[in-house]
């Protein structure tokens, strides 16, 4: 593993980094590697503990694991950096169910897939690194290529997947519903998960957008989602967070009008630094959409809607970018404009949503479910990053050994933007190849740092 890292580090400051990285093709593949895992034997460790009180630091372990054999159409990547997503938090707290059920189900579909059904799960759904090897049939990528990975793993053997790969019945989220994820020194991906690493970004910056940026693109921009257009008023929950920060950038980049909902003055300031002008600090303004655990408060929905119209000059949201779920969904349905769209991709505050259906059917609103992105959508989202139109939102990073602490902070919502994890990378700031493009966007790239 040290020889691999030395070859990658040889590209730092080189006038021909591709030549330095090509050396990797001649290096042996390690028989084992270090990965962050949860263990099947621990799945009951949090029984009786409320999900919000479960601690990822207790369940995530750094372990030496065997390097799997590559199958056809796959690639082995030396992971320089990864990032924390909510699915890693869910995996670590075994909520809403153990991910070992996913691995067992996947393992039943083929002999090749059986590799994933193990008593440990190497987690992580983001990665930036260098291709080490490719399997049979892979022609686009080769050893030494600098890449990022999106997290759609799909078999593409069913006709349903060839119109939109997210509809394939064997569609899975890599590192969550599959094994050999990105929070590790090595990762196994399908070759159609790979995309070029943005050359002006460091490893940890390049790793951080993958899941959330692609998810936001499909949710807001794609015709499979809200199909956002110029001038749309877009209400964005958690607008400075890992997902919302990319939605905010895409709304601004696409000529829409974001209304950013946050929970602190610091988060409000981040939204303004991204260019958003309309911001609601829901904590400072005391919005409480539930009177108690069982009862929502429609008076608060109305007050919230009035606040939005006050900011927009009387307009309701054309699109509501939903992901908190239970806590906010009733308000989201209420405040969307007549004929508007509520597009949802997650439920970080709870999966059982409640809303007043009169405001949906009588006002001809739509609810759209959106889940990650297909390869085309992920590629387009990554292209925006590579062009410097959308920027990473890394606030801080941790070494691989401290992944549990990083996941704990995300679980507690004690973070801004994305929390990065250095896997093989020995320090932040490595891997930048296009210094001129970086110099034009340095302040935007770093606006979340240290927060």
URRAKA-V760641 format. One record per residue. OMEGA is omega in degrees with one decimal (none if undefined). Layout:
OMEGA
OMEGA
This chain:
178.5
177.5
177.8
179.2
179.4
179.6
179.3
179.7
177.2
178.5
-179.1
178.2
-179.1
174.5
178.7
-176.7
-179.2
178.8
177.8
-177.3
179.4
177.7
-176.5
-178.1
-178.5
-178.4
177.5
176.5
178.7
180.0
176.7
176.4
179.0
177.8
177.3
-172.1
158.8
-173.6
179.8
-177.8
-176.9
-170.2
179.6
-170.8
-178.8
178.4
179.7
179.1
178.2
-178.4
-177.8
-178.3
179.8
-170.5
179.4
-179.7
179.7
-171.9
179.5
-176.1
173.3
-174.3
171.9
-174.4
179.3
174.7
-178.5
173.6
177.7
173.6
176.3
177.3
-177.8
176.1
173.6
-174.5
168.5
-171.4
176.5
-179.7
177.2
-179.2
-179.9
171.8
-179.7
-179.7
173.6
174.5
-179.6
178.2
-173.2
179.6
177.2
-175.8
1.8
173.8
-179.9
177.7
176.0
173.1
176.2
-177.3
178.1
179.9
179.1
-177.5
-178.4
-171.5
-179.2
176.4
179.3
-178.9
-178.0
177.4
-173.5
-176.9
-175.7
177.6
173.7
-177.7
174.2
-167.8
174.3
-175.3
172.9
175.0
167.0
-177.7
-173.8
178.0
175.8
-177.8
171.5
179.4
-179.2
175.4
-180.0
-177.1
-174.8
-173.3
178.4
179.9
-179.4
178.2
174.8
-169.0
160.8
-178.7
166.8
-165.7
176.0
172.8
-174.6
-177.0
178.5
174.4
-179.1
-178.5
-175.8
-176.9
-172.9
168.9
176.4
-173.8
176.9
178.6
177.0
-179.1
176.5
175.0
180.0
173.9
-177.9
179.7
176.5
176.5
172.0
176.4
173.9
-176.9
-166.2
177.8
-171.7
177.4
176.1
176.8
175.1
179.2
167.5
-176.5
178.7
167.1
-171.2
176.8
-179.7
174.9
173.2
-168.3
-176.8
-176.6
171.9
-177.7
-176.2
176.9
-179.1
-178.6
-167.2
-175.8
-164.7
-175.0
-171.8
-179.8
178.8
178.4
179.5
179.8
179.7
-174.9
-174.7
-165.5
-173.0
174.1
174.2
179.3
-175.0
177.2
-175.9
177.3
179.1
177.5
178.2
169.7
-175.5
175.5
-175.2
174.8
177.6
-167.4
176.3
-176.1
-176.2
179.5
-175.5
-179.9
175.9
175.3
178.3
179.8
-179.2
176.5
179.4
-178.0
-177.5
176.4
176.9
-177.8
-179.0
167.4
-169.9
177.4
-177.5
-174.5
177.1
176.6
-179.6
178.2
176.1
179.8
177.4
178.7
178.7
177.8
174.7
179.4
179.3
-178.8
-175.0
-173.4
175.2
172.3
-172.5
177.8
-178.6
-178.8
169.3
178.6
178.1
-172.7
177.9
175.0
174.3
-175.0
-174.6
-169.0
174.6
-175.3
-178.7
176.7
177.1
173.5
-177.2
179.3
178.3
177.8
177.8
179.5
177.8
-179.9
176.3
-179.1
-172.6
-176.5
174.4
-178.1
172.3
-178.6
170.0
-176.7
170.0
-179.8
-172.5
168.4
176.3
176.1
-168.5
-174.0
-170.1
-167.0
177.3
177.4
-178.8
179.0
-177.7
-169.7
178.3
-177.1
174.1
-176.1
-177.4
-172.7
169.0
-178.3
-170.7
-179.2
-176.1
178.8
-173.1
177.6
179.3
-172.6
-175.9
-176.9
173.4
175.8
179.1
-172.9
178.2
-178.1
176.7
-171.5
-176.5
179.4
171.2
177.3
-179.5
169.5
179.7
172.4
-178.2
-176.1
-178.3
-173.3
172.8
-174.1
-179.4
-179.5
178.0
179.6
180.0
177.7
178.1
177.6
177.8
176.4
-178.2
178.7
-177.4
177.2
175.8
-171.8
176.4
-176.8
-179.6
177.2
176.9
179.2
176.7
169.1
-177.6
-177.6
-176.8
178.4
179.4
178.3
178.5
179.3
177.4
-179.0
177.6
178.4
-179.1
-176.9
-179.8
-175.2
169.8
175.2
-179.6
174.3
-178.0
176.9
175.1
-178.9
172.5
-177.5
-177.5
-178.4
172.8
170.5
-179.0
173.7
-179.3
-179.8
-178.2
-175.9
-178.5
178.0
179.0
-177.7
-179.8
-173.6
-172.8
-176.5
178.8
179.1
-173.1
-171.3
177.1
-173.7
174.9
-177.2
none
